[in-house]
Amino acid sequence: GEKHMFAVHFYENNIIVLTQALRNIPAVDEDLKIKGRKCKVLDVSYNDNNHVHVQIEFEKIVEKSKAAAELGKKKKR
């Protein structure tokens, strides 16, 4: 039969990132791509009226911080 649509609200640090009407609700620990960035689902909570709140964490962009960390190590004497 007709599958239900859910209003899925994606949050990072309680800031709303995206709202999507989805038939499938993401699972905890699932890897997603939102706005071209990889993220991980930390928590999923339901409230009434088919609204789903999904807490996510974007993957840290590594290259820049790694370079900075390397520089930091070299500077210490």
N, C-alpha and C positions, 0 to 999 in steps of 0.2 A: 504493500500500500504506500500511500504518500508519507514520506519521512518528514519528521518535524524539523522546522528551522529554529535554531537557537541564536539569540543575540549574544555573541561572544565578545567580551571586553578584555583586551590584553593590557596588562599593567606592568610597568617596571617601577619599583620603589613607590607604589601607590600613585604613579602618574600614568594616566591613560595614554596608551601608545596607538591603539587601533581598536575599532569595533568592526566586527564582521558578522554577517549572517551566515552561519555554517550549519550543515547537517551533521557533521561529525565533530564532536568535542575533543580537543587535544587531551592527551593523557600526561600525567605527571612524568617527568624525566624525558618526555618526547623532545626531539630536536626539531625546531621549526625555522622557517625563514620568514621574517617580517621586514618589509621595506628593504629587501636585499641584504639584510643582516641576519646572521645565524643567531638563534637564541634557544634557550632551554626552558622548559616548563617547570616551574618550582612548585606550583600549587594550583588546584582547580577547585572553585567553590560554586555552588549553585544557589540561586535564590529563586523566588517564585517568578511566574510569567516568563519562563524560558530564558532568563538572563543568566549567563555564566561568566564568572570572573576568573580570569587566568593570569596568575602571577608568572612573569617571565624574567629572565636575566639575559641580556645580550652578551654574546661572546665578547670578551675583551679584545680590542684590536691590539695585536701583540707586537708587530714589528717596531713601532715607534718606542714603546716603553722598554722593549728589550735593549734597543740601542742606547737609550738613556741610562738604563741600569749598568750596561757595560761601561759607559763613560764615567758613571758615578764611581765604579770600582777602581778604575784607573787613576782617578783624581786623588783618592785617599792615599796618604803617604804613611 
